Structures are given as C-alpha cells and as structure tokens.
Amino acid sequence: MKTYAGPTAPATPDAATTRPRDDTSRADQHDHHGTAAGTGEHGPLGLALILVAAFMVVLDFSIVNVALSSIQRELAVSAATVQWVVTAYAIAFGGLLILGGRAGDLYGRRRLFLAGISVFTAASLAGGLARDPILLIAARVVQGSGAAMVAPAALSLITTGFAEGPRRTRALGLYGATASVGFVAGQVLGGVLVQFLSWRSVFLVNVPVGLAAMVLAPRVLRESRLTRSGRHLDTSGALLITLAVGALVFAVSQTATTGIDSVNVLAPLGLSALAGTAFAANEHRASDPLVQPALLRNRALRDATTLMLLLGLWNGGEMLVLSVYLQQVLHVSPLEAGLSIAPQGIVGLATGLLGARLTRRLGIQRVLVVTGTAATAGFAALTQLPGADGSHLPLVAVTLVGFGTAGMAFGSMVTASAGIADRNQGLVGGVINTSRQLGAAMGAALLPTVADAVERTRRTSMAVGDRAAMLAGLLAAALATLVAMKAWYRAPRHGIT
C-alpha cells in the first residue's frame, strides 16, 4: 500500500456590489510610519514583495511534505504523529483565513501583512530548531496562523492597490501564477534541501526571506483600511466561522487515515455543522456582521468561490498522488519526482504572465471556460498513466493541467474581486483563500483514498489506482468547466464579459 503525506468579468453593478468611493477618510490617510494610505498603486517592488510572500506561504504546503520521512526518522515518532506536522498547519491556516481577511479590512491590510510575515518567520525559525515533536507541531500551528494573516492581506493589497481593469488583472494573473507555481516548486526545492542539507532547512529557508519582507513592507507597500468610525469586528461571528472551518479541515484531513465513518471524522463534522449554523444565525442578528448578506447574494463571488474549491481539490490531490506515483511506481528520487512535475509550474507561471493579454482577447469568462477545458483534457491524459515499465509522465498532460490551474486561479480572483467595495476586499480574499484551502484538503484526502480503494478492491497495481485518482481529478475539472460555462452563458444578461 502506498504512503501519502499531507492534506496539502465584472459583477452586475447593484446595491450590493457597486464600487463606492475610497473607504479611507482624510483623517486616516497616514499611519504611524507616515506612509500614505488609500488605494494608490503599489510600485513594482511592492507587487514583487506581495508575490514573494504569497509564494512562501503556498510553498510551505508541499515543501514540508517532502521532509516528513526525514522528520519521522530523526525525531523517532510514529507516522500518525508526524502527520500532525501537516495537519496542524492546515487547520490553523484554513480556520483563520476569513478572520484574517476581515481584520485586514478593519485594522490595515499592510499592518496585517507585516504582522503575518513576522509570525510566520518566527514560527519557521522555531520549527527549524525544534528538537521535540510537540514543539515542532506547536510551531506549525503558529506558522499556519501567520499564513492566515498573510494570504488574504496579500490578495487584498493587490485588489485595493490596483484599480479594477487591466492593471489589476495583470497583477492578479501574477498572483495566481505564483500560487500555482508554489505547489510545484515545493516538491523540487524540498527534494533539494532534504537531499543535500536536512529537513530543518525546509523551515529555515523562510527566515531570511521573511526578515527581508519585514524590512521592505513598510517602505514599499501602501496602507489601506476603513475609517476609524467603521472599525468593528464581529467577534462572535469570527470565533464561530473559525471553529466551523477549522473543524471541517480537520475532519477532511482524517478521512484518508481513519475512514469516513470514524469518530475522528464524524465528531468534527458535527461540530463544524453546529458552528456553521450558529454563525449563520449570528450574522442575521449582528448589527455589523462579519460577512454581509449582500456579499452572499453576489453571484460572481459565489461562482468564483465554487471554482476555487474545485481547483484546490484537483490541484492538492494531483500533486500528492503524482509525487507518490513517481517515487513508488516509476521508482525515481524525490528530487527527480519534483523535476518531473516542474513543467506544470513553468506553464502555470507563463499563463499568469499572459493572463491580462488572454483576458483582453477572450474576456474573463471565456478564459475560465478555456482553462477549465484544458485542465479537464490534461486529467483525461493522466488517466492513462504508464505502469512500472513507463519512463516519465506524459508532458502534454502536466502542461495542460498547469495551464488550466493557473488560468482558473487568476480568473476566479478577478471575478471575485470585481465590483466589490474596497472595504470588503480583505474579507473576499479570506473567503477565496479558504475555499481553495478546503478544496486542497479535500483533494489530498479524496484522490489517494480513491487510488487505495481501487487497488484493494481490484487487487491490482498501484498505477491502476493512480489512474482512478486522476479520473476523480478529471471530474472536478469538468465540473469547474461547467460552472464557468454557466457563468459565461449568463454573462450577457448581466453585463459580464
């Protein structure tokens, strides 16, 4: 049996979605550093810093997966214990994203970005120096909390720092490509670091990058936040949604190891449902709810959230299954496995760089349909993975999946942020990132489970099980394409192009 590591166009202008004037008052135009606040564009260095930070957060999912075997050996812990190195990060990150996004809107997106980088860097240093598994897992919880501040703050710094249109689309294309490349780059970089240094280096590599970001952020990023009179955090709602999402991520992460009918899955699922129900009731009662009902009625945001969930599902599951397939079926090293998947990241980066040009030619809805179709075709090719006598992955397959994943990511972010008032961009960033994180956890649990189930029931080879897992990825990509097509056909009626 295989061993898997890791969970890993403008909207219709109406009363709910029409962009208001800048939310930042004259009295609130400067923070304590004297840097102008508001919606002025970040310079090239500011955008580069945002992208590097987003890359670092995403990279941390896959780069740690490569190191789990080494961690288990050196710290002398069980497979179940070492799995918490991944699960602890996933729960903290997924559970706190919406709270992190809203906190950025209220108290300053740059401020939260800087705080998140500081927390993430300190936790990375603690993880790299940990001599005890409990301390390492605790560091991962703190690291995930820092990531939950950075991810929505980074996205909302782009959507409030670049006016809606080609420049924002170009920036979001780069952001989407960065996230897609990060998943793949972690496999390569993790293999290099573990093979030539040690597992500790996968944590310590974040430290110099984080320190540089802490120095640069106050100088190159503009602050933006609500007026002082508009700052009120729905504490009850924040606690309930954090509990609901965190419990759901934990439940999903346990399905692959304990089975879907185990108490480790059913109990947190029940807790998530109760907390989610209480959150919905709280939002109806609250005078200033965490998630305004008008946002929930935004059809474009709902479509984008669904697309990100499905994208996370196929991307998180595919990376994990292919990594194991390459090492246990084709018998290559972790580094060679990462290099085999690398073309997917390279194509994803190129897609992000060309995203604005594709959008100008096709319109954002057509981009979503085209890239969803490409991902579906790529997974169709991956359902024909070669057996043990094969020599490599089909290059056309990973290329198509890379194009589809990156295009779907930036297209969903453009769709989600379009027409949303600046005061809610951080919250939208939290929702979008939460959706992708939930999808990744689901995919990392579902696709390996499919592969193992096929191998056991049919008593067949690993390659056959992995082909079945790729079929599950194909279904997710095909469903995303259908959602995109529905939005496209609906677009003329609502003025979406």
C-alpha positions in Angstrom: 0.0 0.0 0.0 1.2 3.5 -0.8 2.1 6.0 1.8 0.8 9.5 1.4 1.9 12.6 3.3 -0.1 15.8 3.6 -3.8 17.0 3.5 -1.7 19.9 1.4 -15.6 39.5 -15.5 -17.2 42.4 -13.5 -20.2 41.5 -11.5 -23.5 43.2 -12.0 -23.5 46.7 -10.5 -26.3 46.7 -8.0 -26.8 47.9 -4.5 -24.7 45.1 -3.1 -21.7 45.2 -5.4 -21.3 48.7 -6.9 -17.9 50.0 -6.0 -18.2 53.0 -3.7 -15.7 55.8 -3.4 -12.5 55.1 -1.4 -13.3 54.0 2.1 -10.3 55.7 3.7 -11.0 59.1 5.2 -8.6 62.1 5.0 -8.1 61.8 8.8 -6.9 58.3 8.3 -4.6 58.8 5.4 -1.4 58.3 7.2 -0.2 55.6 9.6 2.5 55.9 12.2 5.2 55.4 9.6 3.9 58.4 7.7 3.2 56.3 4.6 0.2 57.4 2.6 -2.8 55.2 3.0 -5.6 54.6 0.5 -5.9 53.0 -2.9 -2.8 54.4 -4.7 -1.0 51.7 -6.8 1.9 49.8 -5.3 5.2 50.1 -7.3 6.9 47.2 -8.9 8.9 46.4 -5.8 5.7 46.4 -3.7 4.0 44.0 -6.0 7.1 41.8 -6.1 7.1 41.7 -2.3 3.4 40.6 -2.2 4.1 37.9 -4.7 7.2 36.6 -2.8 5.2 36.4 0.4 2.3 34.6 -1.3 4.8 32.2 -2.9 6.4 31.5 0.5 3.0 30.7 2.1 1.9 28.3 -0.6 5.4 26.7 -0.9 5.2 25.7 2.7 2.5 23.1 2.0 4.3 21.0 -0.5 7.9 21.6 0.7 7.2 20.1 4.2 5.5 17.0 2.7 8.9 16.0 1.1 10.6 16.2 4.5 8.1 14.2 6.6 10.0 10.9 6.3 13.2 12.5 7.5 11.4 14.2 10.4 9.9 10.9 11.4 13.3 9.2 11.5 15.2 11.9 13.3 12.6 12.7 15.9 11.7 9.0 16.3 7.9 9.5 16.1 5.1 7.4 14.5 3.6 8.1 11.1 0.4 9.3 12.8 2.3 11.8 14.9 4.4 13.2 12.0 1.2 13.7 10.0 0.3 16.4 12.5 3.2 18.5 11.2 1.0 18.9 8.1 -2.5 18.8 9.7 -1.7 21.4 12.4 -0.7 23.9 9.8 -3.7 23.2 7.6 -6.2 23.6 10.5 -4.7 26.9 11.7 -4.4 28.3 8.1 -7.8 27.2 6.9 -9.6 28.1 10.0 -8.3 31.7 10.4 -8.3 32.9 6.8 -11.7 34.6 6.9 -10.9 36.3 10.3 -7.6 37.3 8.9 -9.1 38.8 5.8 -11.7 40.9 7.8 -9.1 42.0 10.3 -7.0 43.4 7.4 -10.0 45.4 6.2 -10.6 46.8 9.6 -7.2 47.5 11.0 -4.9 47.8 8.0 -4.0 45.4 5.2 -0.3 46.3 5.2 -0.3 46.1 9.0 -1.8 42.6 9.0 0.6 41.5 6.2 3.6 42.7 8.2 2.3 41.0 11.4 1.6 37.8 9.5 5.1 37.7 8.0 6.6 38.3 11.4 4.6 35.5 13.0 5.3 33.1 10.1 9.1 33.9 10.1 9.4 33.4 13.9 7.5 30.1 13.7 9.6 28.9 10.8 12.8 29.6 12.9 11.2 27.7 15.9 10.2 24.8 13.7 13.7 24.5 12.1 15.3 24.4 15.6 12.8 22.1 17.3 14.2 19.0 19.0 10.8 17.8 20.2 7.8 16.8 18.0 5.4 18.7 20.3 7.4 21.9 19.8 7.5 21.3 16.1 3.7 20.8 15.8 3.2 23.9 18.0 5.4 25.9 15.7 3.4 24.7 12.7 0.1 25.9 14.4 1.7 29.4 14.8 3.1 29.2 11.3 -0.3 28.5 9.9 -1.8 31.4 11.9 0.8 33.7 10.4 0.0 32.4 6.9 -3.7 33.1 7.5 -2.8 36.7 8.0 -0.5 37.0 5.0 -2.6 35.3 2.3 -5.8 37.4 2.4 -3.8 40.6 3.2 -1.6 40.0 0.1 -4.6 39.4 -2.1 -6.5 42.5 -0.8 -3.4 44.6 -1.1 -3.5 43.9 -4.8 -7.2 44.4 -5.3 -7.2 47.7 -3.4 -3.8 48.8 -4.7 -4.6 48.4 -8.4 -7.7 49.9 -9.9 -10.2 47.4 -11.4 -9.2 46.8 -15.0 -6.2 45.6 -17.0 -3.6 46.5 -14.3 -5.4 44.7 -11.6 -6.0 41.7 -14.0 -2.2 41.6 -14.7 -1.3 41.7 -11.0 -3.8 39.0 -10.2 -2.5 36.9 -13.1 0.9 37.1 -11.5 -0.6 36.3 -8.1 -2.4 33.3 -9.4 0.7 32.0 -11.2 2.7 32.5 -8.0 0.3 30.3 -6.0 0.2 27.6 -8.7 4.0 27.5 -9.1 4.4 27.4 -5.3 2.7 24.0 -5.1 5.1 22.5 -7.7 8.2 24.4 -6.6 7.8 22.9 -3.1 8.3 19.4 -4.5 11.6 20.5 -6.3 13.0 22.7 -3.6 12.0 20.4 -0.8 13.8 17.5 -2.6 17.0 19.6 -3.0 17.0 20.8 0.6 16.3 17.4 2.2 18.7 15.6 0.0 21.7 17.9 0.3 21.1 19.6 3.7 18.4 18.4 6.2 14.7 18.5 6.9 15.3 21.6 9.1 16.3 23.6 6.1 12.7 23.5 4.7 11.7 25.6 7.7 14.8 27.8 8.0 14.8 28.8 4.3 11.8 31.0 5.2 13.7 33.0 7.7 15.9 35.3 5.5 13.0 35.8 3.1 10.7 36.8 6.0 13.2 39.2 7.5 13.8 40.9 4.2 10.0 41.3 3.8 9.6 42.7 7.3 12.2 45.4 6.4 10.7 46.3 3.0 7.0 46.1 3.7 6.7 49.5 5.5 8.7 51.2 2.7 7.1 49.8 -0.5 3.5 48.9 0.4 0.7 51.5 0.8 -1.6 51.1 3.7 -5.4 50.9 3.3 -8.1 50.3 5.8 -11.6 51.5 6.9 -12.2 54.8 8.6 -11.8 54.8 12.4 -15.6 55.0 12.8 -16.1 52.0 10.6 -13.8 49.6 12.5 -15.9 47.0 14.4 -15.1 43.3 14.4 -18.0 40.8 14.8 -16.1 38.8 17.5 -18.8 36.1 17.9 -19.0 35.6 14.1 -15.2 35.5 13.8 -14.9 32.8 16.5 -17.8 30.7 15.1 -16.6 30.7 11.5 -13.0 29.9 12.6 -14.3 26.9 14.6 -16.5 25.8 11.7 -13.8 25.9 9.1 -11.1 24.6 11.4 -13.2 21.6 12.4 -14.1 20.9 8.8 -10.4 21.0 7.7 -9.5 18.6 10.5 -12.4 16.2 9.5 -11.4 16.1 5.9 -7.7 15.6 6.8 -8.6 12.5 8.8 -10.6 10.7 6.1 -7.7 9.2 4.4 -6.2 7.6 7.5 -9.2 6.7 9.7 -12.0 6.3 7.3 -15.0 8.5 6.6 -17.2 6.7 9.3 -14.7 7.1 12.1 -15.3 9.3 15.2 -12.3 11.4 14.2 -14.3 12.4 11.1 -17.9 12.4 12.3 -17.3 14.3 15.5 -15.5 17.3 13.9 -18.0 17.3 11.0 -20.9 17.6 13.6 -19.0 20.3 15.4 -18.4 22.2 12.1 -22.1 21.9 11.2 -23.2 23.3 14.6 -20.7 26.1 14.5 -21.7 26.9 10.9 -25.4 27.0 11.9 -24.6 29.2 14.8 -22.6 31.5 12.6 -25.4 31.9 10.1 -27.8 32.8 13.0 -25.3 35.3 14.4 -24.9 37.0 11.1 -28.6 37.6 10.8 -28.7 39.2 14.3 -25.4 41.2 14.2 -25.7 44.9 13.5 -22.3 44.8 11.7 -21.9 41.1 10.6 -18.6 39.6 9.7 -20.0 38.6 6.3 -22.6 40.9 5.0 -25.7 39.2 3.5 -25.2 41.4 0.3 -21.9 39.6 -0.4 -23.6 36.2 -0.2 -26.0 37.3 -2.9 -23.2 38.3 -5.2 -23.5 35.6 -7.9 -20.0 36.3 -9.3 -18.4 35.8 -5.9 -20.4 32.5 -5.4 -19.2 31.3 -8.8 -15.6 32.2 -8.0 -15.7 30.5 -4.6 -17.0 27.3 -6.2 -14.3 27.3 -8.9 -11.6 27.8 -6.3 -12.9 24.9 -4.2 -12.8 22.6 -7.2 -9.4 23.9 -8.3 -8.0 23.3 -4.9 -9.5 19.8 -4.9 -7.8 18.7 -8.2 -4.6 20.6 -7.5 -4.0 19.4 -3.9 -4.9 15.8 -4.8 -3.0 15.6 -8.1 0.3 16.9 -6.6 0.2 14.3 -3.8 -0.8 11.4 -6.0 1.7 12.1 -8.7 4.6 12.6 -6.2 3.8 9.1 -4.7 3.3 7.6 -8.2 6.6 8.8 -9.5 8.5 7.5 -6.4 6.7 4.2 -5.8 5.7 3.2 -9.3 8.4 4.7 -11.5 11.0 4.5 -8.7 12.5 7.9 -9.0 14.0 10.0 -6.2 12.0 12.8 -4.5 14.1 15.4 -6.4 13.5 13.6 -9.8 9.8 13.4 -8.9 9.7 17.2 -8.3 11.6 17.9 -11.6 9.1 15.7 -13.5 6.2 17.8 -12.2 8.1 21.1 -12.7 6.8 21.7 -16.3 3.3 22.2 -14.8 4.6 25.0 -12.7 6.5 26.6 -15.6 3.4 26.6 -17.8 1.4 28.0 -14.8 3.8 30.9 -14.5 3.7 31.6 -18.2 -0.1 31.6 -18.0 -0.1 34.1 -15.2 2.3 36.4 -17.1 0.0 36.3 -20.2 -3.3 36.4 -18.1 -4.1 40.1 -18.8 -3.5 39.6 -22.5 -5.7 36.5 -22.6 -8.4 38.4 -20.8 -8.3 41.3 -23.2 -8.7 38.9 -26.1 -11.3 36.5 -24.7 -12.9 38.1 -21.7 -12.6 36.7 -18.2 -15.5 34.3 -18.5 -14.1 32.7 -21.7 -10.7 32.4 -20.0 -12.3 30.4 -17.3 -14.0 28.1 -19.8 -10.9 27.6 -21.9 -8.6 26.9 -18.9 -11.2 24.6 -17.3 -11.4 22.7 -20.5 -7.6 22.5 -20.7 -7.4 21.1 -17.2 -10.1 18.5 -18.0 -8.2 17.4 -21.1 -4.9 17.2 -19.0 -6.6 14.9 -16.5 -8.0 12.8 -19.3 -4.4 12.2 -20.4 -3.3 11.5 -16.8 -5.9 8.7 -16.6 -3.5 6.8 -18.9 -0.5 6.9 -16.6 2.1 4.4 -17.6 2.8 1.4 -15.4 6.1 0.4 -13.8 7.7 -0.1 -17.2 6.9 3.5 -18.1 9.7 6.1 -18.1 8.1 9.5 -17.5 4.9 11.5 -17.1 3.0 12.5 -20.3 4.4 16.0 -20.8 1.2 17.2 -22.6 -0.9 16.2 -19.6 1.0 18.1 -16.9 1.3 21.1 -19.3 -2.5 21.3 -19.9 -3.2 20.9 -16.1 -0.7 23.6 -15.4 -2.3 26.0 -17.9 -5.8 25.2 -16.6 -4.9 25.5 -12.9 -3.2 28.9 -13.2 -5.8 30.3 -15.6 -8.6 29.2 -13.4 -6.9 30.6 -10.3 -6.4 34.1 -11.6 -9.7 34.2 -13.5 -11.6 33.3 -10.3 -9.8 36.0 -8.3 -10.6 38.6 -11.0 -14.2 37.5 -10.9 -14.4 37.5 -7.1 -12.9 41.0 -6.6 -14.7 42.8 -9.5 -17.4 45.2 -8.3 -16.6 44.6 -4.6 -16.2 47.7 -2.4 -12.7 48.2 -1.1 -14.0 47.9 2.5 -14.7 44.2 1.8 -11.7 43.2 -0.3 -9.8 41.6 2.6 -12.9 39.6 3.5 -13.3 38.4 -0.1 -9.6 37.5 -0.1 -10.2 35.4 3.0 -13.2 33.7 1.5 -11.4 32.8 -1.7 -8.3 31.5 0.0 -10.5 29.5 2.4 -12.3 27.9 -0.5 -9.0 26.9 -2.1 -7.6 25.6 1.1 -10.7 23.5 1.8 -10.5 22.1 -1.7 -6.9 21.2 -1.3 -7.6 19.4 1.9 -10.5 17.5 0.3 -8.4 16.6 -2.7 -5.4 15.4 -0.6 -7.8 13.1 1.2 -10.1 12.1 -1.6 -7.7 11.3 -4.5 -5.3 9.0 -2.5 -8.4 7.3 -1.0 -9.7 6.6 -4.4 -6.3 5.2 -5.5 -6.0 2.9 -2.5 -9.7 1.7 -2.7 -9.2 0.7 -6.3 -6.0 -1.2 -5.6 -7.6 -3.1 -2.6 -10.9 -4.0 -4.2 -9.5 -4.9 -7.6 -6.2 -6.3 -6.2 -4.4 -4.5 -9.0 -1.3 -2.5 -9.5 -0.5 0.9 -8.0 -0.6 2.5 -11.4 -4.2 1.4 -11.9 -5.2 3.0 -8.6 -3.4 6.2 -9.5 -5.3 6.3 -12.9 -8.5 6.1 -10.9 -7.4 9.0 -8.8 -6.7 11.1 -11.9 -10.3 10.3 -13.0 -11.5 11.9 -9.8 -9.4 14.9 -10.7 -10.9 14.9 -14.2 -14.5 15.0 -12.7 -13.5 18.0 -10.5 -12.1 19.9 -13.5 -15.1 19.0 -15.7 -17.5 20.3 -13.0 -15.5 23.5 -12.8 -15.7 23.9 -16.5 -19.5 23.5 -16.4 -19.7 26.2 -13.6 -17.6 28.5 -15.8 -19.8 27.8 -18.8 -22.9 28.5 -16.9 -21.5 31.9 -15.8 -20.4 32.6 -19.4 -23.9 32.0 -20.8 -25.4 34.1 -18.0 -22.9 36.9 -18.6 -24.6 38.9 -21.4 -27.8 39.1 -19.4 -25.8 40.7 -16.5 -23.3 42.6 -18.4 -20.4 40.3 -17.6 -17.7 39.9 -20.3 
